[in-house]
Amino acid sequence: MLSKLSSYTRWSLAAFLGAALATTGMTFTALATCTNPATIPSGFASPCPVFSLSATSITQAQTLTLFATPQAGTDYIYTQAYVSNGTAWNPYALAGNNAYPSYSSALASLTLSSAQLQALSLGTHYAVVWDWLWDATAGCYKGPGLNQCNTGQWRVQSFNLTSSATPTPTPIPTPTPTPTPTPTPSTLTFGYTTQGANVGTTFSNEPNVQQSTPTQSGTLNSISVFVASPVSASPNNLFQAAIYADNAGTPGNLLAKSASQAIIPDAWTTVSLSAPLTANTPYWLAYNTNGLDGSHNNLRYNAGTLQNRCMAYAFGSWPATFSPIACSYTSSNSIYATYTTGTPTPTPTPTPTPTPTPTPTPTPTPTPSPGTTLNVKNSPYNAKGDGVTDDTAAINSAINALQSGYELYFPCGTYLISSGLTPITKNNVTIDGQTGCLNGRVKIRATGGSAVMTIGHDTQITGTTPLTASANELATSFQANVSALGGLSAGDYVFIKEGSALYTQYNFDGDGMACEVGGCRNDVLKVQSVNSNTVTVTTALHYLYDITLPTSGCSTSSIPCDAPIVLKLANPTSGTNIHDLILDGGGNGSGNGLVMGLLVMTAVDLTANNLTLTNVAQNSLWGRHGFNQNWSNITMTHCGGAQQACFNLYRQDHITINGLTITQINDVDSSHAFASLGNNDGTYSNITVDKAPIGAYARGGRMIKLDNSSYITVNNAVVKNGPVCPQAPNCSPSAGGAPGGNVGQGYNGIDLDYYSSHNTFNTCTVTNNGGAGIIIWGWGETHNTFSNCIVSGNGNTQAFIQDTDDYTTISGGTYTGLTGIPIIYFSTAYNTGAPPTNGYIHNASISGPGSDGILTAGNNGCFNNNTFVANSGLSDAINVFNGGTGNVGSGNALNGYSSNLASGTCP
């Protein structure tokens, strides 16, 4: 097992004996039974009670038997012993139970025949075996007499060999390892090696595993797949393969994974990867790809009985365990493995890799970053990671020792902390856990405090001043009194915000500025250059910042209420890289535990991947005032509550998310899932939000919410099983006149509020949520687009647009409704007194049941080339009502349904 071993376990056997015995000049007493030598060479363990010889002084005419007896517990003997012969080590196979390939958990023995002894030189010889013991409490292997995970130790005995009854000792050898020739291996395959006649669907960002069984033990060399056309254009033409162990008929732990490989369309494509295989043991061969949609990069298949499973997981990495499983089916997908059999080349210093169960698991492979690594288990920190000892002080001691460029490294284990950890504020720090641990990902579990881990410090402001000129939307510069900010330079960060004259009850920062419920319109920006009082930024401003807005009603006379101001963000924490950890808030899924899992404040250029954040009362992640953060392969469970979301980023710009799964949301009131509040210029991809399972009755909560968030692209979002509306009176019609469930109280799938504009949702799936599937409301939301989305089974309208939510586009996709409820609804105003305008719906498939396919009270809408599915239970196709004017369209397939839409060409 490869790991961060103590240095002596990396030496060769020759180095051990040559150095140890040459310096001690030791000799061994003849042993009739297992007795430990008086002196054990440095780097070796005592042989007893594990390792004994039938005799310690023999002639070449006799035989010699080596016995290796495992200790109590889960002890493994490496079934290759070594006997010194001059300057070489001769390998010999021990006969054991082969509980794991090349290892025995029962007595293993070897008898050297007279012929084998005659091949040895006369004199003193040394025999060695290797073992290690599974420590269930620590969840790792520990060598004999060692209290260090993932280490083993050589046990040594000696014997004298003569040609007569009187042994004649020879000088102590200094052996040098000599490998034994390797037998020629055989190459075999297992899996489905046939090119399928059919083409599958939806393999992109949805790993699929197929169960197959090798007939012989050996080593995996590669996995091959047959991918049919069409294949997405580069860079979305990649795939990866992996292999998982079997766990009682379902995929279990990840054993090995490949690098990314370009797909060869309509041909077999092969990637290399390696893992030990045991004969007649089932494994799961895995395939994932980054195709643009479900119709690209798909495997061929034939009908068959091979077991298959799938899950939602973003391309680019693999989960340590294959869960949660999203689908189960039988098929013969065109994927197979190639492996070799035969005896591998022996090495004098093998690094054994046994496991505590019959199913092998990945080898822990630490990957420290360049620079100094602070291992929290090493001195002077001495964290235990045993899940019992309070490691708070030890970890905080390591945090306090961090410097820029350092790595805070957590070896395998569970680290119990009784309070939140010291905030990590040094720049360019890596925080990571060892990968491939036998008991899963490294965990930090908290029993006290407010957040398990904190990165960055609370926002520090060094200056505040009004803008001196209005700045247009998408402008790349602004004007302000730079000296009032304490000066600005390239690389500094600023925060611009603007209030609202329409909504004055929320004052988030105590500065008198009135904001909406989700906060002010704002941007976090990085300074590119400064020329006098003109500041150029690296990205753009995402709103019109208007200095003519009213300023009356301020509680602080020196700062305008609504007109835009700029603040300088001092000392942001930069370059943090956090990965491969579980942060556990100590709750049990019922809304208890710490308030937050990970708190990130004023952090820039942050990278986070392979994190699990769980068991908190409110936020798995809460972040504020960030810029250029990248989040990938994040899993959140047992979170949300008290109007707080599991994933909650607030006032952030230039954010990337690729792979986020939120499930098992707390069954408490107002348990939200994903909230983007005051964020702009982001790309959110491969997000899955699934509220199920829920408790005895449903609670309020939004699934995906964008509030004061603009210029964000959301790709492949799956939003399902949002809570059902509780009993009356909560299910009365909203003030906007919408029938059925209460669309304004937070039971919806995708929710866009207050100034959220220029957002695009591509290929979203919104199903079985208690309220509306998609809802846009508040005021100031414009130019939002939903492209090729599947929206169905939601408890209210499938798409609900109201207030001044102008220029909403629905492009393609399918929308399936419920009896008595309009499917797509442009509503009369709820907040502003004006209906939405310039809605555009085209090339959509709209299916009943439902009262109306499209119901609109808006103005100047355009509805072209939509299909209203025949005999699906619609009352009518398009209904313009309540004074809606200027609505036209053409090319709609009404299929017998009525429409009062004026025919015409859209402007």
HUJODA-V779210 format. One record per pair of residues at least 12 apart in sequence whose C-alpha atoms are under 8 Angstrom apart, sorted by the first residue. I is the first residue (numbers start at 1). J is the second residue. If there is no record, write none. Layout:
# HUJODA-V779210
I	J
I	J
This chain:
# HUJODA-V779210
1	150
1	351
1	352
1	353
1	354
1	363
1	364
2	351
2	363
2	364
2	365
3	150
3	151
3	363
3	364
3	365
3	366
4	150
4	366
5	150
5	151
6	151
8	43
9	43
9	151
9	152
9	153
11	349
12	177
12	348
12	349
13	175
13	176
13	177
13	348
13	349
14	174
14	175
14	176
14	177
16	41
16	42
16	43
17	41
17	174
17	175
18	173
18	174
18	175
20	41
20	42
21	41
21	172
22	172
24	41
26	39
28	158
30	55
30	56
30	57
30	159
31	53
31	55
31	56
32	53
32	54
32	55
32	56
33	52
33	53
33	54
33	55
34	47
34	48
34	49
34	51
34	52
34	53
35	47
35	48
35	52
36	48
37	157
43	153
43	154
44	153
44	154
44	155
44	156
45	144
45	145
45	153
45	154
45	155
45	156
46	155
46	156
47	155
47	156
47	157
49	69
49	71
50	67
50	68
50	69
50	70
50	71
51	66
51	67
51	68
51	69
51	129
51	155
51	156
51	157
52	66
52	67
52	68
52	157
53	65
53	66
53	67
53	157
54	66
54	67
55	159
56	158
56	159
56	160
57	159
57	160
57	161
57	162
57	167
58	159
58	160
58	161
58	162
58	165
58	167
59	161
59	162
59	163
59	164
59	165
59	167
60	114
60	115
60	117
60	118
60	161
60	162
60	163
60	164
61	114
61	117
61	118
61	163
62	113
62	114
62	117
63	111
63	112
63	113
63	114
63	117
64	111
64	112
64	113
65	109
65	110
65	111
65	112
66	109
66	110
66	111
67	107
67	108
67	109
67	110
68	107
68	108
68	109
68	129
69	106
69	107
69	108
70	105
70	106
70	107
70	131
71	133
73	133
73	134
74	105
74	133
74	134
74	135
74	356
75	105
75	131
75	132
75	133
75	134
76	103
76	104
76	105
76	106
76	131
76	132
76	133
76	354
77	103
77	104
77	105
77	108
77	129
77	130
77	131
77	132
78	102
78	103
78	104
78	129
78	130
78	131
78	352
79	93
79	94
79	95
79	96
79	102
79	103
79	104
79	108
80	92
80	93
80	94
80	102
80	129
81	93
81	94
81	127
81	128
81	129
81	130
82	127
82	128
82	129
82	348
83	125
83	126
83	127
83	128
84	125
84	126
84	127
84	173
84	175
85	120
85	121
85	125
85	173
85	175
86	121
86	173
86	174
86	175
87	173
87	174
87	175
87	176
87	177
88	175
88	176
88	177
88	178
89	175
89	176
89	177
89	178
89	348
90	178
90	180
91	180
91	346
91	348
92	110
93	110
94	108
94	109
94	110
95	108
95	109
95	110
96	108
96	109
99	358
100	354
100	355
100	358
101	217
101	276
101	278
103	354
121	161
122	160
122	161
122	162
122	163
122	168
122	169
122	170
123	160
123	161
123	162
123	167
123	168
123	169
123	170
123	171
124	158
124	159
124	160
124	161
124	169
124	170
124	171
124	172
124	173
125	158
125	159
125	160
125	161
125	173
126	156
126	157
126	158
126	159
127	156
127	157
127	158
128	154
128	155
128	156
128	157
129	154
129	155
129	156
130	152
130	153
130	154
130	155
131	143
131	144
131	152
131	153
131	154
131	155
132	144
132	151
132	152
132	153
134	356
137	386
138	385
138	386
138	413
139	386
139	413
139	438
139	439
140	412
140	438
152	352
177	347
177	348
178	347
178	348
179	345
179	346
179	347
179	348
180	345
180	346
181	345
182	343
182	344
182	345
182	346
183	342
183	343
183	344
184	342
185	340
185	341
185	342
185	343
186	340
186	341
186	342
187	338
187	339
187	340
187	341
188	338
188	339
188	340
188	341
189	214
189	336
189	337
189	338
189	339
190	212
190	213
190	214
190	215
190	336
190	337
190	338
191	211
191	212
191	213
191	285
191	335
191	336
191	337
192	332
192	333
192	334
192	335
192	336
193	334
193	335
193	336
194	334
195	226
195	300
195	301
195	334
196	300
196	301
196	302
196	332
196	333
196	334
197	300
197	301
197	302
198	300
198	301
198	302
199	228
199	298
199	299
199	300
199	301
200	298
200	299
200	300
200	301
201	294
201	295
201	296
201	298
201	299
202	293
202	294
202	295
202	296
202	298
203	287
203	288
203	289
203	294
203	297
203	298
203	299
204	288
204	289
204	290
204	291
204	292
204	293
204	294
204	296
204	297
204	298
204	315
205	288
205	289
205	290
205	291
205	312
205	313
205	314
205	315
205	686
206	288
206	289
206	310
206	311
206	312
206	313
206	314
206	315
207	286
207	287
207	288
207	289
207	310
207	311
207	312
207	313
207	315
208	286
208	287
208	288
208	308
208	309
208	310
208	311
209	251
209	284
209	285
209	286
209	287
209	308
209	309
209	310
210	284
210	285
210	286
210	306
210	307
210	308
210	309
210	333
211	282
211	283
211	284
211	285
211	306
211	307
211	308
212	282
212	283
212	284
212	285
212	306
213	279
213	280
213	281
213	282
213	283
214	277
214	278
214	279
214	280
214	281
214	282
215	279
215	280
216	277
216	278
216	279
216	280
216	341
217	276
217	277
217	278
217	279
217	341
218	276
218	277
218	278
218	279
218	339
218	340
218	341
218	342
219	274
219	275
219	276
219	277
219	339
219	340
219	341
220	273
220	274
220	275
220	276
220	277
220	337
220	338
220	339
220	340
221	272
221	273
221	274
221	275
221	337
221	338
221	339
221	340
222	270
222	271
222	272
222	273
222	274
222	337
222	338
222	339
223	241
223	242
223	270
223	271
223	272
223	273
223	285
223	335
223	336
223	337
223	338
224	268
224	269
224	270
224	271
224	335
224	336
224	337
224	338
225	268
225	269
225	270
225	299
225	334
225	335
225	336
226	265
226	266
226	267
226	268
226	269
226	299
226	300
226	334
226	335
227	263
227	264
227	265
227	266
227	267
227	268
227	269
227	297
227	298
227	299
227	300
228	265
228	266
228	267
228	297
228	298
228	299
228	300
229	265
229	266
229	296
229	297
229	298
230	265
230	295
230	296
230	297
231	263
231	265
231	291
231	296
231	297
231	298
232	291
232	292
232	296
232	297
236	289
236	290
236	291
236	292
237	262
237	263
237	289
237	290
237	291
237	297
238	260
238	261
238	262
238	263
238	289
238	290
238	291
239	260
239	261
239	262
239	263
239	287
239	288
239	289
239	290
240	257
240	258
240	259
240	260
240	261
240	271
240	287
240	288
240	289
240	316
241	257
241	258
241	259
241	271
241	285
241	286
241	287
241	288
242	254
242	255
242	256
242	257
242	258
242	273
242	285
242	286
242	287
242	318
243	255
243	256
243	257
243	283
243	284
243	285
243	286
244	256
244	283
244	284
244	285
244	286
244	322
245	282
245	283
245	284
245	359
245	360
245	361
246	281
246	282
246	283
246	284
246	359
247	359
251	283
251	284
251	309
251	321
251	322
252	321
252	322
253	320
253	321
253	322
253	361
253	362
254	318
254	319
254	320
254	321
254	322
254	361
254	362
255	275
255	360
255	361
255	362
256	273
256	274
256	275
256	362
257	273
257	318
258	271
258	272
258	273
259	271
259	272
260	316
263	297
285	335
285	336
285	337
288	315
289	315
290	314
290	315
293	763
299	333
299	334
300	333
300	334
301	331
301	332
301	333
301	334
302	331
302	332
302	333
303	330
303	331
303	332
304	330
304	331
304	332
305	330
305	331
305	332
306	330
306	331
306	332
307	328
307	329
307	330
307	331
308	328
308	329
308	330
308	331
309	325
309	326
309	327
309	328
309	329
310	325
310	326
310	327
310	328
311	323
311	324
311	325
311	326
311	327
312	326
312	688
313	633
313	659
313	686
314	633
314	658
314	659
314	660
314	686
317	633
320	436
320	440
320	441
321	440
355	438
361	436
361	437
361	438
362	436
362	437
362	438
363	436
363	437
363	438
364	412
364	434
364	435
364	436
364	437
364	438
365	434
365	435
365	436
366	411
366	433
366	434
366	435
367	434
368	407
368	409
369	406
369	407
369	430
370	405
370	406
370	407
371	405
371	406
371	407
372	405
372	406
372	407
373	406
373	407
373	408
373	409
374	398
374	402
374	406
374	407
374	408
374	409
375	398
375	408
375	409
375	410
375	411
376	394
376	395
376	398
376	408
376	409
376	410
376	411
377	410
377	411
381	394
381	395
381	397
381	398
382	394
383	395
383	415
384	415
385	411
385	412
385	413
385	414
385	415
385	416
386	413
386	414
386	415
386	416
387	413
387	414
387	415
387	416
388	415
388	416
389	415
389	416
390	415
390	416
390	417
390	418
391	415
391	416
391	417
392	416
392	417
392	418
392	419
392	420
392	421
395	421
396	421
396	422
399	422
399	424
400	422
402	426
402	429
403	426
403	427
403	429
404	426
404	427
404	428
404	429
405	427
405	428
405	429
405	430
406	428
406	429
406	430
407	429
407	430
407	431
407	432
408	429
408	430
408	431
408	432
409	431
409	432
409	433
409	434
410	432
410	433
410	434
410	442
411	433
411	434
411	442
412	433
412	434
412	435
412	437
412	441
412	442
413	437
413	439
413	442
413	443
414	442
414	443
414	444
414	445
415	443
415	444
415	445
416	444
416	445
416	446
416	447
417	444
417	445
417	446
417	447
417	448
418	446
418	447
418	448
418	449
419	446
419	447
419	448
419	449
419	450
419	452
420	446
420	448
420	449
420	450
420	451
420	452
420	453
420	454
421	451
421	452
421	453
421	454
422	453
422	454
423	453
423	454
423	455
423	456
423	457
424	454
424	455
424	456
425	455
425	456
425	457
425	573
426	573
426	574
427	573
427	574
427	575
427	576
428	574
428	575
428	576
428	577
429	575
429	576
429	577
430	576
430	577
430	578
431	576
431	577
431	578
431	579
432	577
432	578
432	579
432	580
432	581
433	579
433	580
433	581
434	580
435	580
441	580
441	581
441	582
442	580
442	581
442	582
443	581
443	582
443	583
443	584
444	581
444	582
444	583
444	584
445	583
445	584
445	585
445	586
446	584
446	585
446	586
446	594
447	585
447	586
447	593
447	594
448	594
449	594
450	594
450	595
450	596
451	585
451	594
451	595
451	596
451	597
451	598
451	599
452	583
452	584
452	585
452	594
452	596
452	597
452	598
452	599
453	583
453	597
453	598
453	599
454	598
454	599
454	600
454	601
455	573
455	598
455	599
455	600
455	601
455	603
456	572
456	573
456	600
456	601
456	602
456	603
457	572
457	573
457	600
457	601
457	602
458	601
458	602
459	569
459	570
459	601
459	602
459	625
460	569
460	570
460	571
461	567
461	568
461	569
461	570
462	485
462	486
462	567
462	568
462	569
462	570
463	484
463	485
463	486
463	567
463	568
464	484
464	485
464	565
464	566
464	567
464	568
465	480
465	481
465	484
465	485
465	559
465	565
465	566
465	567
466	480
466	481
466	559
466	560
466	563
466	564
466	565
466	566
467	479
467	480
467	481
467	547
467	564
467	565
467	566
468	480
468	481
468	547
469	546
469	547
470	544
470	545
470	546
470	547
470	548
471	541
471	544
471	545
471	546
472	541
472	543
472	544
472	545
473	541
473	542
473	543
473	544
473	545
474	540
474	541
474	542
474	543
475	540
475	541
475	542
476	536
476	537
476	538
476	539
476	540
476	541
477	534
477	535
477	536
477	537
477	540
477	541
478	534
478	535
478	536
479	533
479	534
479	535
480	533
480	534
480	535
480	566
481	533
482	532
482	533
485	567
485	568
488	527
488	530
489	527
489	528
489	529
489	530
490	526
490	527
490	528
490	529
490	530
491	526
491	527
491	528
492	526
492	527
492	568
492	569
492	570
493	524
493	525
493	526
493	527
493	568
493	569
493	570
494	524
494	525
494	526
494	527
494	566
494	567
494	568
494	569
495	522
495	523
495	524
495	525
495	566
495	567
495	568
495	569
495	625
496	522
496	523
496	524
496	564
496	565
496	566
496	567
497	520
497	521
497	522
497	523
497	564
497	565
497	566
498	513
498	515
498	520
498	521
498	522
498	545
498	562
498	563
498	564
498	565
499	513
499	514
499	515
499	516
499	520
499	521
499	561
499	562
499	563
499	564
500	514
500	515
500	516
500	520
500	562
501	514
501	549
501	550
501	562
503	515
503	516
504	516
506	519
511	555
511	556
511	559
511	561
512	554
512	555
512	556
512	559
512	560
512	561
513	554
513	559
513	560
513	561
513	562
514	561
514	562
516	754
518	677
518	678
518	707
518	708
518	754
519	677
519	678
519	707
519	708
520	678
520	708
521	543
521	678
521	708
521	755
522	543
522	651
522	678
522	679
522	708
523	541
523	542
523	651
523	652
523	653
523	678
523	679
523	680
524	625
524	626
524	627
524	651
524	652
524	653
525	537
525	538
525	539
525	540
525	541
525	627
525	653
526	538
526	539
526	627
542	680
542	681
542	710
542	711
545	563
545	564
546	563
546	564
547	563
547	564
548	563
549	562
549	563
550	562
550	563
551	563
569	602
572	602
572	603
572	604
573	602
573	603
573	604
574	603
574	604
574	605
574	606
575	604
575	605
575	606
575	607
576	603
576	605
576	606
576	607
577	606
577	607
577	608
578	607
578	608
578	609
579	608
579	609
579	610
579	611
580	609
580	610
580	611
581	610
581	611
581	612
582	611
582	612
582	613
582	614
583	597
583	598
583	611
583	612
583	613
583	614
584	597
584	613
584	614
584	615
584	616
585	597
585	613
585	614
585	615
585	616
585	617
586	615
586	616
587	615
587	616
587	617
587	638
588	615
588	638
589	615
589	616
589	637
589	638
589	639
589	664
589	665
589	666
589	667
590	617
590	638
590	666
590	667
590	668
591	615
591	616
591	617
591	618
591	638
591	639
591	640
591	641
591	666
591	667
591	668
592	615
592	616
592	617
593	615
593	616
593	617
594	615
594	616
594	617
594	618
595	616
595	617
595	618
595	619
596	616
596	617
596	618
596	619
596	620
596	621
596	622
597	613
597	614
597	616
597	619
597	620
597	621
598	613
598	619
598	620
598	621
598	622
599	621
599	622
599	623
600	621
600	622
600	623
600	624
601	623
601	624
601	625
601	626
602	623
602	624
602	625
602	626
603	625
603	626
603	627
603	629
604	626
604	627
604	628
604	629
605	627
605	628
605	629
605	630
606	628
606	629
606	630
607	629
607	630
607	631
608	630
608	631
608	632
609	631
609	632
609	633
609	634
610	632
610	633
610	634
610	635
611	633
611	634
611	635
612	634
612	635
612	636
613	634
613	635
613	636
613	637
614	636
614	637
614	638
614	639
615	637
615	638
615	639
616	638
616	639
616	640
617	638
617	639
617	640
617	641
617	666
618	639
618	640
618	641
618	642
618	644
618	645
618	646
618	671
619	639
619	640
619	641
619	644
619	645
619	646
619	647
619	648
620	636
620	639
620	640
620	645
620	646
620	647
621	646
621	647
621	648
621	649
622	647
622	648
622	649
622	650
623	648
623	649
623	650
624	649
624	650
624	651
624	652
625	650
625	651
625	652
626	651
626	652
626	653
627	652
627	653
627	654
627	655
628	653
628	654
628	655
628	656
629	654
629	655
629	656
630	655
630	656
630	657
631	656
631	657
631	658
631	659
632	657
632	658
632	659
632	660
633	658
633	659
633	660
633	661
634	659
634	660
634	661
635	660
635	661
635	662
636	660
636	661
636	662
636	663
637	662
637	663
637	664
637	665
638	663
638	664
638	665
638	666
639	664
639	665
639	666
639	671
639	673
640	665
640	666
640	668
640	670
640	671
640	672
640	673
641	666
641	668
641	669
641	670
641	671
641	672
642	668
642	669
642	670
642	671
643	669
643	670
643	671
643	672
643	701
644	670
644	671
644	672
645	671
645	672
645	673
645	674
645	675
646	662
646	665
646	672
646	673
646	674
646	675
647	673
647	674
647	675
648	674
648	675
648	676
648	677
649	675
649	676
649	677
649	679
650	676
650	677
650	678
650	679
651	677
651	678
651	679
652	678
652	679
652	680
653	679
653	680
653	681
653	682
654	680
654	681
654	682
654	683
655	679
655	680
655	681
655	682
655	683
655	684
656	682
656	683
656	684
657	683
657	684
657	685
657	686
658	684
658	685
658	686
658	687
659	685
659	686
659	687
660	686
660	687
660	688
661	687
661	688
661	689
662	688
662	689
662	690
662	691
663	689
663	690
663	691
663	692
664	690
664	691
664	692
664	693
664	694
665	690
665	691
665	692
665	694
666	694
667	694
667	695
667	698
667	699
668	699
669	699
669	700
669	701
670	699
670	700
670	701
670	702
670	746
671	699
671	700
671	701
671	702
672	700
672	701
672	702
672	703
672	704
673	689
673	691
673	701
673	702
673	703
673	704
674	689
674	702
674	703
674	704
674	705
675	704
675	705
675	706
675	707
676	705
676	706
676	707
676	709
677	705
677	706
677	707
677	708
677	709
678	707
678	708
678	709
679	708
679	709
679	710
680	709
680	710
680	711
680	712
681	710
681	711
681	712
682	711
682	712
682	713
683	712
683	713
683	714
683	715
684	712
684	713
684	714
684	715
685	714
685	715
685	716
685	717
686	715
686	716
686	717
686	718
687	715
687	716
687	717
687	718
688	717
688	718
688	719
689	703
689	704
689	717
689	718
689	719
689	720
690	718
690	719
690	720
690	721
690	722
691	703
691	720
691	721
691	722
691	723
692	721
692	722
694	723
697	726
698	723
698	724
698	725
698	726
699	723
699	724
699	725
699	726
700	723
700	725
700	745
700	746
700	747
701	722
701	723
701	746
701	747
701	748
702	722
702	746
702	747
702	748
702	749
702	750
702	751
703	719
703	722
703	747
703	748
703	749
703	750
703	751
704	719
704	749
704	750
704	751
705	750
705	751
705	752
705	753
706	751
706	752
706	753
706	756
707	752
707	753
707	754
707	755
707	756
708	753
708	754
708	755
708	756
709	755
709	756
709	757
710	755
710	756
710	757
710	758
710	759
711	757
711	758
711	759
711	760
712	758
712	759
712	760
713	759
713	760
713	761
713	762
714	759
714	760
714	761
714	762
715	761
715	762
715	763
715	764
716	761
716	762
716	763
716	764
716	765
717	761
717	762
717	763
717	764
717	765
718	764
718	765
718	766
719	749
719	750
719	764
719	765
719	766
719	767
719	769
720	749
720	765
720	766
720	767
720	768
720	769
721	767
721	768
721	769
721	770
722	747
722	748
722	749
722	768
722	769
722	770
722	771
723	747
723	769
723	770
723	771
724	747
724	769
724	770
724	771
724	795
725	741
725	742
725	747
725	770
725	771
730	742
735	830
736	802
736	827
736	828
736	829
736	830
737	827
737	828
738	827
739	796
739	821
740	795
740	796
740	821
741	770
741	771
741	795
741	796
742	771
743	771
743	772
743	775
743	796
746	771
747	769
747	770
747	771
747	772
748	769
748	770
748	771
748	772
748	773
748	774
748	775
749	766
749	767
749	769
749	771
749	772
749	773
749	774
749	775
750	766
750	773
750	774
750	775
751	774
751	775
751	776
751	777
752	775
752	776
752	777
752	781
753	776
753	777
753	778
753	779
753	781
754	777
754	778
754	779
754	780
754	781
755	778
755	779
755	780
755	781
755	782
756	780
756	781
756	782
757	780
757	781
757	782
757	783
757	784
758	782
758	783
758	784
758	785
759	783
759	784
759	785
760	784
760	785
760	786
760	787
761	785
761	786
761	787
761	789
762	786
762	787
762	788
762	789
763	786
763	787
763	788
763	789
763	790
763	813
764	786
764	787
764	788
764	789
764	790
765	789
765	790
765	791
766	789
766	790
766	791
766	792
766	794
767	790
767	791
767	792
767	793
767	794
768	792
768	793
768	794
768	795
769	793
769	794
769	795
770	794
770	795
770	796
771	794
771	795
771	796
771	797
772	794
772	795
772	796
772	797
772	798
772	799
772	800
773	791
773	792
773	794
773	795
773	796
773	797
773	798
773	799
773	800
774	798
774	799
774	800
775	799
775	800
775	801
776	800
776	801
776	802
776	805
777	801
777	802
777	803
777	804
777	805
777	830
778	802
778	803
778	804
778	805
778	830
778	831
778	832
779	803
779	804
779	805
779	831
779	832
780	804
780	805
780	806
781	804
781	805
781	806
782	804
782	805
782	806
782	807
782	808
783	806
783	807
783	808
783	809
784	807
784	808
784	809
785	808
785	809
785	810
785	811
786	809
786	810
786	811
787	810
787	811
787	812
787	813
788	811
788	812
788	813
788	814
789	812
789	813
789	814
790	813
790	814
790	815
791	813
791	814
791	815
791	816
792	814
792	815
792	816
792	817
793	816
793	817
793	818
794	817
794	818
795	818
796	818
796	821
797	817
797	818
797	821
797	822
797	823
797	824
797	825
798	815
798	816
798	817
798	822
798	823
798	824
799	823
799	824
799	825
800	824
800	825
800	826
800	827
801	825
801	826
801	827
801	836
802	826
802	827
802	828
802	829
802	830
802	835
802	836
803	827
803	828
803	829
803	830
803	831
803	832
803	833
803	834
803	835
803	836
804	829
804	832
804	834
804	835
804	836
804	837
805	835
805	836
805	837
806	836
806	837
806	838
806	839
807	836
807	837
807	838
807	839
807	840
808	838
808	839
808	840
809	839
809	840
809	841
810	840
810	841
810	842
810	844
811	841
811	842
811	843
811	844
812	841
812	842
812	843
812	844
812	845
813	843
813	844
813	845
814	844
814	845
814	846
814	847
815	844
815	845
815	846
815	847
816	846
816	847
816	848
816	849
817	847
817	848
817	849
817	850
818	848
818	849
818	850
819	848
819	849
819	850
819	851
819	873
820	849
820	850
820	851
821	850
821	851
821	852
822	850
822	851
822	852
822	853
822	854
822	855
823	846
823	848
823	850
823	851
823	852
823	853
823	854
823	855
824	852
824	853
824	854
824	855
825	854
825	855
825	856
826	855
826	856
826	857
826	858
827	855
827	856
827	857
827	858
828	857
828	858
828	882
835	857
835	858
835	859
836	857
836	858
836	859
837	858
837	859
837	860
837	861
838	858
838	859
838	860
838	861
838	862
839	858
839	859
839	860
839	861
839	862
840	861
840	862
840	863
841	862
841	863
841	864
841	866
842	863
842	864
842	865
842	866
843	864
843	865
843	866
843	867
844	865
844	866
844	867
845	866
845	867
845	868
845	869
846	866
846	867
846	868
846	869
847	868
847	869
847	870
847	872
847	873
847	874
848	869
848	872
848	873
848	874
849	872
849	873
849	874
850	873
850	874
850	875
851	874
851	875
851	876
852	874
852	875
852	876
852	877
852	878
852	879
853	868
853	874
853	875
853	876
853	877
853	878
853	879
854	877
854	878
854	879
855	878
855	879
855	880
855	881
856	878
856	879
856	880
856	881
856	884
857	880
857	881
857	882
857	883
857	884
857	885
858	884
858	885
858	887
859	884
859	885
859	886
859	887
860	885
860	886
860	887
860	888
861	886
861	887
861	888
862	887
862	888
862	889
862	906
863	887
863	888
863	889
863	890
863	892
864	889
864	890
864	891
864	892
865	890
865	891
865	892
865	893
866	891
866	892
866	893
867	892
867	893
867	894
867	895
868	892
868	893
868	894
868	895
868	897
869	894
869	895
870	894
870	895
870	896
874	897
875	897
875	898
876	897
876	898
876	899
877	894
877	897
877	898
877	899
878	898
878	899
878	900
878	901
879	899
879	900
879	901
880	900
880	901
887	901
887	902
888	901
888	902
888	903
888	904
888	905
888	906
889	901
889	902
889	903
889	904
889	905
889	906
890	903
890	904
890	905
